Amino acid sequence: MADTQQVDPKAEKKAARLARRIGGFAEEHGGAEGQVAYLGQRGARIVLVGEDGAWGDVFAPSTDIARLAVEKAGITVHEEFDGEFAAKVRTGPYEWSRMAGIQVGGPSNG
């Protein structure tokens, strides 16, 4: 049975654009996995982790668009950012200094 659900053409374009960015990240980092996080009215954050441990994120105006984008990009999507998935992230001096600054009142990075 064919899916008769209509997809908003603007949402489809946004998802396709995000999928290209996700695909570019995956290509640059030997593959990628992701997690979609709902941000309320602001939309959704797609956290990406490359096979090399690099990480980044992209933002979508809704979780529906975010989920469509990761589907189009063909990456593995995790329900939660924890466990083995989180352990794949590799951080460097910038992240550690930034986290320390945020957590214990260190100097700002900007």
Gaussian input, Z-matrix of N, CA and C with variables (Angstrom, degrees):
# hf/3-21g

backbone

0 1
 N
 C     1     B1
 C     2     B2     1     A1
 N     3     B3     2     A2     1     D1
 C     4     B4     3     A3     2     D2
 C     5     B5     4     A4     3     D3
 N     6     B6     5     A5     4     D4
 C     7     B7     6     A6     5     D5
 C     8     B8     7     A7     6     D6
 N     9     B9     8     A8     7     D7
 C    10    B10     9     A9     8     D8
 C    11    B11    10    A10     9     D9
 N    12    B12    11    A11    10    D10
 C    13    B13    12    A12    11    D11
 C    14    B14    13    A13    12    D12
 N    15    B15    14    A14    13    D13
 C    16    B16    15    A15    14    D14
 C    17    B17    16    A16    15    D15
 N    18    B18    17    A17    16    D16
 C    19    B19    18    A18    17    D17
 C    20    B20    19    A19    18    D18
 N    21    B21    20    A20    19    D19
 C    22    B22    21    A21    20    D20
 C    23    B23    22    A22    21    D21
 N    24    B24    23    A23    22    D22
 C    25    B25    24    A24    23    D23
 C    26    B26    25    A25    24    D24
 N    27    B27    26    A26    25    D25
 C    28    B28    27    A27    26    D26
 C    29    B29    28    A28    27    D27
 N    30    B30    29    A29    28    D28
 C    31    B31    30    A30    29    D29
 C    32    B32    31    A31    30    D30
 N    33    B33    32    A32    31    D31
 C    34    B34    33    A33    32    D32
 C    35    B35    34    A34    33    D33
 N    36    B36    35    A35    34    D34
 C    37    B37    36    A36    35    D35
 C    38    B38    37    A37    36    D36
 N    39    B39    38    A38    37    D37
 C    40    B40    39    A39    38    D38
 C    41    B41    40    A40    39    D39
 N    42    B42    41    A41    40    D40
 C    43    B43    42    A42    41    D41
 C    44    B44    43    A43    42    D42
 N    45    B45    44    A44    43    D43
 C    46    B46    45    A45    44    D44
 C    47    B47    46    A46    45    D45
 N    48    B48    47    A47    46    D46
 C    49    B49    48    A48    47    D47
 C    50    B50    49    A49    48    D48
 N    51    B51    50    A50    49    D49
 C    52    B52    51    A51    50    D50
 C    53    B53    52    A52    51    D51
 N    54    B54    53    A53    52    D52
 C    55    B55    54    A54    53    D53
 C    56    B56    55    A55    54    D54
 N    57    B57    56    A56    55    D55
 C    58    B58    57    A57    56    D56
 C    59    B59    58    A58    57    D57
 N    60    B60    59    A59    58    D58
 C    61    B61    60    A60    59    D59
 C    62    B62    61    A61    60    D60
 N    63    B63    62    A62    61    D61
 C    64    B64    63    A63    62    D62
 C    65    B65    64    A64    63    D63
 N    66    B66    65    A65    64    D64
 C    67    B67    66    A66    65    D65
 C    68    B68    67    A67    66    D66
 N    69    B69    68    A68    67    D67
 C    70    B70    69    A69    68    D68
 C    71    B71    70    A70    69    D69
 N    72    B72    71    A71    70    D70
 C    73    B73    72    A72    71    D71
 C    74    B74    73    A73    72    D72
 N    75    B75    74    A74    73    D73
 C    76    B76    75    A75    74    D74
 C    77    B77    76    A76    75    D75
 N    78    B78    77    A77    76    D76
 C    79    B79    78    A78    77    D77
 C    80    B80    79    A79    78    D78
 N    81    B81    80    A80    79    D79
 C    82    B82    81    A81    80    D80
 C    83    B83    82    A82    81    D81
 N    84    B84    83    A83    82    D82
 C    85    B85    84    A84    83    D83
 C    86    B86    85    A85    84    D84
 N    87    B87    86    A86    85    D85
 C    88    B88    87    A87    86    D86
 C    89    B89    88    A88    87    D87
 N    90    B90    89    A89    88    D88
 C    91    B91    90    A90    89    D89
 C    92    B92    91    A91    90    D90
 N    93    B93    92    A92    91    D91
 C    94    B94    93    A93    92    D92
 C    95    B95    94    A94    93    D93
 N    96    B96    95    A95    94    D94
 C    97    B97    96    A96    95    D95
 C    98    B98    97    A97    96    D96
 N    99    B99    98    A98    97    D97
 C   100   B100    99    A99    98    D98
 C   101   B101   100   A100    99    D99
 N   102   B102   101   A101   100   D100
 C   103   B103   102   A102   101   D101
 C   104   B104   103   A103   102   D102
 N   105   B105   104   A104   103   D103
 C   106   B106   105   A105   104   D104
 C   107   B107   106   A106   105   D105
 N   108   B108   107   A107   106   D106
 C   109   B109   108   A108   107   D107
 C   110   B110   109   A109   108   D108
 N   111   B111   110   A110   109   D109
 C   112   B112   111   A111   110   D110
 C   113   B113   112   A112   111   D111
 N   114   B114   113   A113   112   D112
 C   115   B115   114   A114   113   D113
 C   116   B116   115   A115   114   D114
 N   117   B117   116   A116   115   D115
 C   118   B118   117   A117   116   D116
 C   119   B119   118   A118   117   D117
 N   120   B120   119   A119   118   D118
 C   121   B121   120   A120   119   D119
 C   122   B122   121   A121   120   D120
 N   123   B123   122   A122   121   D121
 C   124   B124   123   A123   122   D122
 C   125   B125   124   A124   123   D123
 N   126   B126   125   A125   124   D124
 C   127   B127   126   A126   125   D125
 C   128   B128   127   A127   126   D126
 N   129   B129   128   A128   127   D127
 C   130   B130   129   A129   128   D128
 C   131   B131   130   A130   129   D129
 N   132   B132   131   A131   130   D130
 C   133   B133   132   A132   131   D131
 C   134   B134   133   A133   132   D132
 N   135   B135   134   A134   133   D133
 C   136   B136   135   A135   134   D134
 C   137   B137   136   A136   135   D135
 N   138   B138   137   A137   136   D136
 C   139   B139   138   A138   137   D137
 C   140   B140   139   A139   138   D138
 N   141   B141   140   A140   139   D139
 C   142   B142   141   A141   140   D140
 C   143   B143   142   A142   141   D141
 N   144   B144   143   A143   142   D142
 C   145   B145   144   A144   143   D143
 C   146   B146   145   A145   144   D144
 N   147   B147   146   A146   145   D145
 C   148   B148   147   A147   146   D146
 C   149   B149   148   A148   147   D147
 N   150   B150   149   A149   148   D148
 C   151   B151   150   A150   149   D149
 C   152   B152   151   A151   150   D150
 N   153   B153   152   A152   151   D151
 C   154   B154   153   A153   152   D152
 C   155   B155   154   A154   153   D153
 N   156   B156   155   A155   154   D154
 C   157   B157   156   A156   155   D155
 C   158   B158   157   A157   156   D156
 N   159   B159   158   A158   157   D157
 C   160   B160   159   A159   158   D158
 C   161   B161   160   A160   159   D159
 N   162   B162   161   A161   160   D160
 C   163   B163   162   A162   161   D161
 C   164   B164   163   A163   162   D162
 N   165   B165   164   A164   163   D163
 C   166   B166   165   A165   164   D164
 C   167   B167   166   A166   165   D165
 N   168   B168   167   A167   166   D166
 C   169   B169   168   A168   167   D167
 C   170   B170   169   A169   168   D168
 N   171   B171   170   A170   169   D169
 C   172   B172   171   A171   170   D170
 C   173   B173   172   A172   171   D171
 N   174   B174   173   A173   172   D172
 C   175   B175   174   A174   173   D173
 C   176   B176   175   A175   174   D174
 N   177   B177   176   A176   175   D175
 C   178   B178   177   A177   176   D176
 C   179   B179   178   A178   177   D177
 N   180   B180   179   A179   178   D178
 C   181   B181   180   A180   179   D179
 C   182   B182   181   A181   180   D180
 N   183   B183   182   A182   181   D181
 C   184   B184   183   A183   182   D182
 C   185   B185   184   A184   183   D183
 N   186   B186   185   A185   184   D184
 C   187   B187   186   A186   185   D185
 C   188   B188   187   A187   186   D186
 N   189   B189   188   A188   187   D187
 C   190   B190   189   A189   188   D188
 C   191   B191   190   A190   189   D189
 N   192   B192   191   A191   190   D190
 C   193   B193   192   A192   191   D191
 C   194   B194   193   A193   192   D192
 N   195   B195   194   A194   193   D193
 C   196   B196   195   A195   194   D194
 C   197   B197   196   A196   195   D195
 N   198   B198   197   A197   196   D196
 C   199   B199   198   A198   197   D197
 C   200   B200   199   A199   198   D198
 N   201   B201   200   A200   199   D199
 C   202   B202   201   A201   200   D200
 C   203   B203   202   A202   201   D201
 N   204   B204   203   A203   202   D202
 C   205   B205   204   A204   203   D203
 C   206   B206   205   A205   204   D204
 N   207   B207   206   A206   205   D205
 C   208   B208   207   A207   206   D206
 C   209   B209   208   A208   207   D207
 N   210   B210   209   A209   208   D208
 C   211   B211   210   A210   209   D209
 C   212   B212   211   A211   210   D210
 N   213   B213   212   A212   211   D211
 C   214   B214   213   A213   212   D212
 C   215   B215   214   A214   213   D213
 N   216   B216   215   A215   214   D214
 C   217   B217   216   A216   215   D215
 C   218   B218   217   A217   216   D216
 N   219   B219   218   A218   217   D217
 C   220   B220   219   A219   218   D218
 C   221   B221   220   A220   219   D219
 N   222   B222   221   A221   220   D220
 C   223   B223   222   A222   221   D221
 C   224   B224   223   A223   222   D222
 N   225   B225   224   A224   223   D223
 C   226   B226   225   A225   224   D224
 C   227   B227   226   A226   225   D225
 N   228   B228   227   A227   226   D226
 C   229   B229   228   A228   227   D227
 C   230   B230   229   A229   228   D228
 N   231   B231   230   A230   229   D229
 C   232   B232   231   A231   230   D230
 C   233   B233   232   A232   231   D231
 N   234   B234   233   A233   232   D232
 C   235   B235   234   A234   233   D233
 C   236   B236   235   A235   234   D234
 N   237   B237   236   A236   235   D235
 C   238   B238   237   A237   236   D236
 C   239   B239   238   A238   237   D237
 N   240   B240   239   A239   238   D238
 C   241   B241   240   A240   239   D239
 C   242   B242   241   A241   240   D240
 N   243   B243   242   A242   241   D241
 C   244   B244   243   A243   242   D242
 C   245   B245   244   A244   243   D243
 N   246   B246   245   A245   244   D244
 C   247   B247   246   A246   245   D245
 C   248   B248   247   A247   246   D246
 N   249   B249   248   A248   247   D247
 C   250   B250   249   A249   248   D248
 C   251   B251   250   A250   249   D249
 N   252   B252   251   A251   250   D250
 C   253   B253   252   A252   251   D251
 C   254   B254   253   A253   252   D252
 N   255   B255   254   A254   253   D253
 C   256   B256   255   A255   254   D254
 C   257   B257   256   A256   255   D255
 N   258   B258   257   A257   256   D256
 C   259   B259   258   A258   257   D257
 C   260   B260   259   A259   258   D258
 N   261   B261   260   A260   259   D259
 C   262   B262   261   A261   260   D260
 C   263   B263   262   A262   261   D261
 N   264   B264   263   A263   262   D262
 C   265   B265   264   A264   263   D263
 C   266   B266   265   A265   264   D264
 N   267   B267   266   A266   265   D265
 C   268   B268   267   A267   266   D266
 C   269   B269   268   A268   267   D267
 N   270   B270   269   A269   268   D268
 C   271   B271   270   A270   269   D269
 C   272   B272   271   A271   270   D270
 N   273   B273   272   A272   271   D271
 C   274   B274   273   A273   272   D272
 C   275   B275   274   A274   273   D273
 N   276   B276   275   A275   274   D274
 C   277   B277   276   A276   275   D275
 C   278   B278   277   A277   276   D276
 N   279   B279   278   A278   277   D277
 C   280   B280   279   A279   278   D278
 C   281   B281   280   A280   279   D279
 N   282   B282   281   A281   280   D280
 C   283   B283   282   A282   281   D281
 C   284   B284   283   A283   282   D282
 N   285   B285   284   A284   283   D283
 C   286   B286   285   A285   284   D284
 C   287   B287   286   A286   285   D285
 N   288   B288   287   A287   286   D286
 C   289   B289   288   A288   287   D287
 C   290   B290   289   A289   288   D288
 N   291   B291   290   A290   289   D289
 C   292   B292   291   A291   290   D290
 C   293   B293   292   A292   291   D291
 N   294   B294   293   A293   292   D292
 C   295   B295   294   A294   293   D293
 C   296   B296   295   A295   294   D294
 N   297   B297   296   A296   295   D295
 C   298   B298   297   A297   296   D296
 C   299   B299   298   A298   297   D297
 N   300   B300   299   A299   298   D298
 C   301   B301   300   A300   299   D299
 C   302   B302   301   A301   300   D300
 N   303   B303   302   A302   301   D301
 C   304   B304   303   A303   302   D302
 C   305   B305   304   A304   303   D303
 N   306   B306   305   A305   304   D304
 C   307   B307   306   A306   305   D305
 C   308   B308   307   A307   306   D306
 N   309   B309   308   A308   307   D307
 C   310   B310   309   A309   308   D308
 C   311   B311   310   A310   309   D309
 N   312   B312   311   A311   310   D310
 C   313   B313   312   A312   311   D311
 C   314   B314   313   A313   312   D312
 N   315   B315   314   A314   313   D313
 C   316   B316   315   A315   314   D314
 C   317   B317   316   A316   315   D315
 N   318   B318   317   A317   316   D316
 C   319   B319   318   A318   317   D317
 C   320   B320   319   A319   318   D318
 N   321   B321   320   A320   319   D319
 C   322   B322   321   A321   320   D320
 C   323   B323   322   A322   321   D321
 N   324   B324   323   A323   322   D322
 C   325   B325   324   A324   323   D323
 C   326   B326   325   A325   324   D324
 N   327   B327   326   A326   325   D325
 C   328   B328   327   A327   326   D326
 C   329   B329   328   A328   327   D327

   B1=1.4560
   B2=1.5279
   B3=1.2913
   B4=1.4671
   B5=1.5234
   B6=1.3251
   B7=1.4591
   B8=1.5219
   B9=1.3285
   B10=1.4586
   B11=1.5171
   B12=1.3273
   B13=1.4551
   B14=1.5301
   B15=1.3150
   B16=1.4592
   B17=1.5203
   B18=1.3208
   B19=1.4538
   B20=1.5209
   B21=1.3123
   B22=1.4559
   B23=1.5286
   B24=1.3366
   B25=1.4721
   B26=1.5390
   B27=1.3377
   B28=1.4710
   B29=1.5240
   B30=1.3297
   B31=1.4609
   B32=1.5278
   B33=1.3104
   B34=1.4646
   B35=1.5285
   B36=1.3199
   B37=1.4778
   B38=1.5237
   B39=1.3349
   B40=1.4693
   B41=1.5211
   B42=1.3309
   B43=1.4691
   B44=1.5257
   B45=1.3180
   B46=1.4693
   B47=1.5297
   B48=1.3135
   B49=1.4767
   B50=1.5325
   B51=1.3306
   B52=1.4621
   B53=1.5290
   B54=1.3249
   B55=1.4665
   B56=1.5261
   B57=1.3215
   B58=1.4758
   B59=1.5244
   B60=1.3234
   B61=1.4665
   B62=1.5292
   B63=1.3216
   B64=1.4636
   B65=1.5294
   B66=1.3271
   B67=1.4576
   B68=1.5114
   B69=1.3272
   B70=1.4603
   B71=1.5164
   B72=1.3234
   B73=1.4652
   B74=1.5221
   B75=1.3326
   B76=1.4692
   B77=1.5257
   B78=1.3122
   B79=1.4621
   B80=1.5300
   B81=1.3123
   B82=1.4608
   B83=1.5278
   B84=1.3310
   B85=1.4683
   B86=1.5307
   B87=1.3358
   B88=1.4540
   B89=1.5108
   B90=1.3135
   B91=1.4617
   B92=1.5127
   B93=1.3206
   B94=1.4634
   B95=1.5129
   B96=1.3063
   B97=1.4543
   B98=1.5216
   B99=1.3252
   B100=1.4543
   B101=1.5088
   B102=1.3265
   B103=1.4511
   B104=1.5140
   B105=1.3242
   B106=1.4647
   B107=1.5223
   B108=1.3271
   B109=1.4598
   B110=1.5284
   B111=1.3001
   B112=1.4588
   B113=1.5282
   B114=1.3289
   B115=1.4632
   B116=1.5226
   B117=1.3169
   B118=1.4574
   B119=1.5166
   B120=1.3097
   B121=1.4590
   B122=1.5222
   B123=1.3298
   B124=1.4645
   B125=1.5227
   B126=1.3359
   B127=1.4512
   B128=1.5094
   B129=1.3306
   B130=1.4628
   B131=1.5191
   B132=1.3055
   B133=1.4594
   B134=1.5231
   B135=1.3228
   B136=1.4495
   B137=1.5207
   B138=1.3363
   B139=1.4609
   B140=1.5252
   B141=1.3260
   B142=1.4583
   B143=1.5201
   B144=1.3201
   B145=1.4612
   B146=1.5228
   B147=1.3361
   B148=1.4537
   B149=1.5143
   B150=1.3219
   B151=1.4608
   B152=1.5221
   B153=1.3284
   B154=1.4607
   B155=1.5284
   B156=1.3393
   B157=1.4605
   B158=1.5131
   B159=1.3396
   B160=1.4712
   B161=1.5265
   B162=1.3189
   B163=1.4523
   B164=1.5129
   B165=1.2995
   B166=1.4503
   B167=1.5176
   B168=1.3107
   B169=1.4477
   B170=1.5172
   B171=1.3101
   B172=1.4573
   B173=1.5235
   B174=1.3056
   B175=1.4519
   B176=1.5153
   B177=1.3288
   B178=1.4615
   B179=1.5290
   B180=1.3222
   B181=1.4675
   B182=1.5274
   B183=1.3388
   B184=1.4706
   B185=1.5239
   B186=1.3192
   B187=1.4626
   B188=1.5205
   B189=1.3332
   B190=1.4686
   B191=1.5211
   B192=1.3244
   B193=1.4677
   B194=1.5230
   B195=1.3233
   B196=1.4690
   B197=1.5237
   B198=1.3161
   B199=1.4697
   B200=1.5248
   B201=1.3171
   B202=1.4646
   B203=1.5319
   B204=1.3180
   B205=1.4659
   B206=1.5248
   B207=1.3387
   B208=1.4646
   B209=1.5223
   B210=1.3238
   B211=1.4683
   B212=1.5263
   B213=1.3297
   B214=1.4669
   B215=1.5303
   B216=1.3303
   B217=1.4633
   B218=1.5299
   B219=1.3162
   B220=1.4571
   B221=1.5172
   B222=1.3312
   B223=1.4683
   B224=1.5213
   B225=1.3237
   B226=1.4578
   B227=1.5233
   B228=1.3203
   B229=1.4605
   B230=1.5298
   B231=1.3253
   B232=1.4621
   B233=1.5266
   B234=1.3216
   B235=1.4682
   B236=1.5229
   B237=1.3253
   B238=1.4610
   B239=1.5259
   B240=1.3197
   B241=1.4582
   B242=1.5167
   B243=1.3258
   B244=1.4537
   B245=1.5232
   B246=1.3203
   B247=1.4571
   B248=1.5192
   B249=1.3229
   B250=1.4582
   B251=1.5309
   B252=1.3203
   B253=1.4665
   B254=1.5320
   B255=1.3162
   B256=1.4648
   B257=1.5223
   B258=1.3178
   B259=1.4668
   B260=1.5240
   B261=1.3310
   B262=1.4703
   B263=1.5281
   B264=1.3258
   B265=1.4708
   B266=1.5234
   B267=1.3249
   B268=1.4681
   B269=1.5274
   B270=1.3114
   B271=1.4637
   B272=1.5179
   B273=1.3092
   B274=1.4526
   B275=1.5120
   B276=1.3188
   B277=1.4685
   B278=1.5358
   B279=1.3383
   B280=1.4666
   B281=1.5261
   B282=1.3370
   B283=1.4585
   B284=1.5232
   B285=1.3413
   B286=1.4546
   B287=1.5280
   B288=1.3201
   B289=1.4663
   B290=1.5220
   B291=1.3099
   B292=1.4594
   B293=1.5273
   B294=1.3263
   B295=1.4708
   B296=1.5205
   B297=1.3140
   B298=1.4634
   B299=1.5200
   B300=1.3168
   B301=1.4602
   B302=1.5099
   B303=1.3199
   B304=1.4539
   B305=1.5263
   B306=1.3314
   B307=1.4529
   B308=1.5216
   B309=1.3388
   B310=1.4558
   B311=1.5293
   B312=1.3209
   B313=1.4422
   B314=1.5206
   B315=1.3261
   B316=1.4629
   B317=1.5150
   B318=1.3260
   B319=1.4653
   B320=1.5316
   B321=1.3251
   B322=1.4691
   B323=1.5122
   B324=1.3077
   B325=1.4660
   B326=1.5105
   B327=1.2715
   B328=1.4641
   B329=1.4139
   A1=108.98
   A2=117.89
   A3=122.66
   A4=110.46
   A5=115.58
   A6=121.61
   A7=107.74
   A8=116.58
   A9=120.74
   A10=112.47
   A11=117.20
   A12=120.95
   A13=109.50
   A14=116.36
   A15=121.79
   A16=110.18
   A17=116.88
   A18=121.99
   A19=107.58
   A20=116.21
   A21=122.26
   A22=108.87
   A23=118.39
   A24=120.44
   A25=113.38
   A26=117.51
   A27=120.14
   A28=110.30
   A29=116.80
   A30=121.21
   A31=109.45
   A32=116.83
   A33=121.76
   A34=110.55
   A35=117.13
   A36=121.22
   A37=111.30
   A38=116.27
   A39=120.17
   A40=110.42
   A41=116.27
   A42=120.48
   A43=110.31
   A44=117.75
   A45=121.26
   A46=110.59
   A47=116.73
   A48=121.30
   A49=110.62
   A50=116.19
   A51=120.56
   A52=110.52
   A53=117.44
   A54=121.33
   A55=110.52
   A56=117.56
   A57=120.58
   A58=110.48
   A59=117.49
   A60=120.74
   A61=110.76
   A62=116.18
   A63=120.75
   A64=109.35
   A65=116.41
   A66=121.06
   A67=112.04
   A68=117.38
   A69=121.53
   A70=111.48
   A71=116.45
   A72=120.74
   A73=109.59
   A74=116.33
   A75=120.96
   A76=110.62
   A77=117.14
   A78=121.00
   A79=111.19
   A80=116.18
   A81=121.50
   A82=112.62
   A83=116.64
   A84=120.22
   A85=113.86
   A86=117.01
   A87=120.87
   A88=115.13
   A89=116.69
   A90=122.71
   A91=109.33
   A92=116.54
   A93=120.07
   A94=110.63
   A95=113.87
   A96=123.45
   A97=106.09
   A98=117.13
   A99=118.65
   A100=113.69
   A101=113.98
   A102=122.87
   A103=107.30
   A104=116.80
   A105=122.26
   A106=108.20
   A107=116.02
   A108=121.74
   A109=110.02
   A110=117.12
   A111=123.19
   A112=109.52
   A113=116.85
   A114=121.52
   A115=112.48
   A116=117.76
   A117=120.43
   A118=111.02
   A119=116.74
   A120=121.36
   A121=112.76
   A122=117.01
   A123=120.73
   A124=112.22
   A125=117.81
   A126=120.68
   A127=112.62
   A128=115.47
   A129=120.70
   A130=109.98
   A131=114.82
   A132=122.61
   A133=107.55
   A134=116.58
   A135=121.46
   A136=106.46
   A137=116.22
   A138=121.48
   A139=106.90
   A140=116.21
   A141=122.25
   A142=109.97
   A143=116.29
   A144=121.88
   A145=106.82
   A146=115.17
   A147=120.38
   A148=111.35
   A149=115.81
   A150=120.90
   A151=111.59
   A152=117.35
   A153=121.43
   A154=112.66
   A155=117.23
   A156=121.27
   A157=114.24
   A158=117.42
   A159=120.03
   A160=108.27
   A161=115.79
   A162=118.76
   A163=110.85
   A164=115.10
   A165=121.73
   A166=108.15
   A167=115.89
   A168=118.76
   A169=110.89
   A170=114.20
   A171=122.41
   A172=106.51
   A173=115.99
   A174=121.03
   A175=110.45
   A176=114.96
   A177=122.47
   A178=107.98
   A179=117.00
   A180=119.22
   A181=114.36
   A182=117.43
   A183=120.68
   A184=109.55
   A185=116.06
   A186=119.18
   A187=110.94
   A188=117.74
   A189=119.78
   A190=110.91
   A191=116.71
   A192=120.81
   A193=109.83
   A194=117.21
   A195=120.44
   A196=110.45
   A197=117.05
   A198=120.48
   A199=111.38
   A200=117.06
   A201=120.55
   A202=110.14
   A203=116.93
   A204=121.56
   A205=111.75
   A206=117.77
   A207=119.14
   A208=110.91
   A209=116.03
   A210=119.65
   A211=110.06
   A212=116.25
   A213=120.91
   A214=111.49
   A215=116.66
   A216=120.83
   A217=111.28
   A218=116.85
   A219=120.92
   A220=115.28
   A221=116.83
   A222=119.27
   A223=110.14
   A224=115.78
   A225=121.62
   A226=108.10
   A227=116.70
   A228=121.52
   A229=109.00
   A230=115.33
   A231=122.32
   A232=109.16
   A233=115.82
   A234=120.70
   A235=111.47
   A236=116.41
   A237=121.99
   A238=110.07
   A239=115.61
   A240=120.57
   A241=107.63
   A242=115.40
   A243=119.74
   A244=110.12
   A245=115.76
   A246=121.75
   A247=114.53
   A248=115.27
   A249=121.84
   A250=111.98
   A251=116.82
   A252=120.03
   A253=110.45
   A254=117.40
   A255=121.07
   A256=111.51
   A257=117.19
   A258=121.42
   A259=112.57
   A260=117.64
   A261=121.13
   A262=112.60
   A263=117.39
   A264=121.43
   A265=110.35
   A266=115.64
   A267=121.90
   A268=107.39
   A269=114.96
   A270=119.86
   A271=109.99
   A272=114.74
   A273=121.30
   A274=111.25
   A275=116.66
   A276=121.06
   A277=113.26
   A278=116.92
   A279=119.28
   A280=110.76
   A281=115.89
   A282=119.46
   A283=111.41
   A284=116.63
   A285=119.23
   A286=111.88
   A287=117.28
   A288=118.81
   A289=110.41
   A290=116.09
   A291=119.66
   A292=110.48
   A293=116.98
   A294=119.45
   A295=110.28
   A296=116.97
   A297=119.73
   A298=110.11
   A299=117.03
   A300=120.56
   A301=112.59
   A302=116.11
   A303=120.60
   A304=110.06
   A305=116.85
   A306=121.11
   A307=113.89
   A308=117.89
   A309=119.08
   A310=113.21
   A311=116.99
   A312=120.24
   A313=115.11
   A314=118.03
   A315=121.94
   A316=111.44
   A317=116.96
   A318=121.09
   A319=110.41
   A320=114.87
   A321=118.96
   A322=110.06
   A323=116.61
   A324=122.67
   A325=111.83
   A326=119.12
   A327=117.45
   A328=112.22
   D1=130.60
   D2=-177.00
   D3=-76.49
   D4=148.14
   D5=177.19
   D6=-79.19
   D7=119.84
   D8=-177.16
   D9=-100.31
   D10=4.75
   D11=-179.29
   D12=-66.44
   D13=130.32
   D14=179.04
   D15=-82.25
   D16=138.69
   D17=177.35
   D18=-109.82
   D19=130.32
   D20=178.00
   D21=-60.29
   D22=124.61
   D23=-178.22
   D24=-58.50
   D25=-35.50
   D26=178.01
   D27=-67.10
   D28=-42.03
   D29=178.45
   D30=-64.13
   D31=-40.49
   D32=178.77
   D33=-61.01
   D34=-42.64
   D35=178.85
   D36=-65.22
   D37=-44.04
   D38=179.16
   D39=-62.35
   D40=-43.55
   D41=179.60
   D42=-63.73
   D43=-41.13
   D44=179.58
   D45=-63.90
   D46=-40.83
   D47=178.47
   D48=-64.01
   D49=-44.38
   D50=177.36
   D51=-64.37
   D52=-40.12
   D53=179.80
   D54=-61.37
   D55=-37.66
   D56=176.93
   D57=-64.45
   D58=-41.38
   D59=178.03
   D60=-65.44
   D61=-42.43
   D62=178.33
   D63=-63.15
   D64=-44.61
   D65=178.74
   D66=-61.74
   D67=-39.03
   D68=176.93
   D69=-63.31
   D70=-42.29
   D71=177.16
   D72=-61.78
   D73=-47.27
   D74=-178.85
   D75=-60.73
   D76=-42.36
   D77=179.76
   D78=-63.52
   D79=-41.30
   D80=-178.41
   D81=-69.61
   D82=-25.45
   D83=-172.98
   D84=-118.31
   D85=22.34
   D86=174.73
   D87=72.55
   D88=22.96
   D89=-176.76
   D90=116.09
   D91=168.32
   D92=-179.25
   D93=-157.32
   D94=155.89
   D95=171.41
   D96=-127.05
   D97=161.75
   D98=-178.00
   D99=-147.10
   D100=174.05
   D101=176.30
   D102=-146.67
   D103=133.06
   D104=179.92
   D105=-98.55
   D106=123.80
   D107=-179.99
   D108=-115.38
   D109=124.93
   D110=178.37
   D111=-71.24
   D112=131.12
   D113=-178.92
   D114=-115.60
   D115=22.48
   D116=-178.92
   D117=74.95
   D118=-143.49
   D119=-177.64
   D120=-63.28
   D121=-19.64
   D122=-179.35
   D123=-72.86
   D124=-19.84
   D125=179.27
   D126=119.45
   D127=-132.74
   D128=-177.18
   D129=-143.74
   D130=149.26
   D131=177.36
   D132=-109.11
   D133=129.23
   D134=175.27
   D135=-104.44
   D136=108.20
   D137=178.59
   D138=-87.89
   D139=128.85
   D140=-178.18
   D141=-115.16
   D142=138.53
   D143=175.07
   D144=-128.24
   D145=121.10
   D146=179.59
   D147=-79.26
   D148=162.97
   D149=177.68
   D150=-62.35
   D151=-23.07
   D152=178.92
   D153=-88.08
   D154=2.25
   D155=179.10
   D156=93.62
   D157=-9.92
   D158=177.01
   D159=-66.35
   D160=151.01
   D161=178.96
   D162=-138.83
   D163=160.00
   D164=178.47
   D165=-167.44
   D166=-177.66
   D167=177.64
   D168=-150.07
   D169=159.14
   D170=173.55
   D171=-133.73
   D172=155.97
   D173=-177.80
   D174=-116.15
   D175=141.57
   D176=178.33
   D177=-121.32
   D178=151.77
   D179=-179.32
   D180=-71.42
   D181=-12.21
   D182=177.64
   D183=-156.37
   D184=161.34
   D185=176.94
   D186=-68.60
   D187=-32.19
   D188=177.89
   D189=-61.76
   D190=-43.94
   D191=178.87
   D192=-67.49
   D193=-39.74
   D194=178.76
   D195=-61.97
   D196=-45.54
   D197=-179.36
   D198=-66.00
   D199=-37.87
   D200=176.41
   D201=-64.69
   D202=-40.20
   D203=-179.53
   D204=-63.57
   D205=-45.82
   D206=-179.55
   D207=-68.67
   D208=-32.41
   D209=176.22
   D210=-64.41
   D211=-46.73
   D212=178.78
   D213=-62.70
   D214=-36.06
   D215=-179.10
   D216=-73.91
   D217=-21.02
   D218=176.94
   D219=74.86
   D220=27.75
   D221=179.31
   D222=-95.47
   D223=160.28
   D224=173.51
   D225=-72.77
   D226=133.84
   D227=-179.28
   D228=-117.35
   D229=129.89
   D230=178.90
   D231=-99.52
   D232=146.19
   D233=177.85
   D234=-72.59
   D235=-34.69
   D236=-177.80
   D237=-128.04
   D238=155.35
   D239=175.14
   D240=-100.20
   D241=77.67
   D242=-178.62
   D243=-152.36
   D244=178.41
   D245=174.81
   D246=58.91
   D247=-135.81
   D248=-176.00
   D249=-60.80
   D250=-35.36
   D251=-179.82
   D252=-63.52
   D253=-49.94
   D254=179.94
   D255=-63.27
   D256=-32.62
   D257=-179.12
   D258=-67.31
   D259=-16.38
   D260=179.71
   D261=-75.94
   D262=-18.27
   D263=-177.80
   D264=-70.59
   D265=131.33
   D266=175.41
   D267=-111.45
   D268=127.23
   D269=179.81
   D270=-110.58
   D271=154.10
   D272=179.23
   D273=-116.82
   D274=-171.49
   D275=-178.04
   D276=-58.19
   D277=-37.59
   D278=-179.78
   D279=-59.67
   D280=-49.85
   D281=-178.16
   D282=-63.07
   D283=-43.16
   D284=-179.55
   D285=-63.87
   D286=-41.29
   D287=179.54
   D288=-68.83
   D289=-36.49
   D290=179.39
   D291=-68.58
   D292=-44.20
   D293=178.61
   D294=-62.71
   D295=-40.91
   D296=179.71
   D297=-64.43
   D298=-40.04
   D299=179.37
   D300=-63.97
   D301=-37.44
   D302=179.89
   D303=-74.41
   D304=-42.83
   D305=-172.11
   D306=-76.41
   D307=-39.60
   D308=-172.94
   D309=-121.25
   D310=20.59
   D311=174.52
   D312=74.55
   D313=25.57
   D314=177.09
   D315=-69.82
   D316=-177.20
   D317=-178.31
   D318=-64.68
   D319=147.77
   D320=178.34
   D321=-77.45
   D322=158.03
   D323=178.16
   D324=-96.88
   D325=14.42
   D326=-176.38
   D327=-158.45

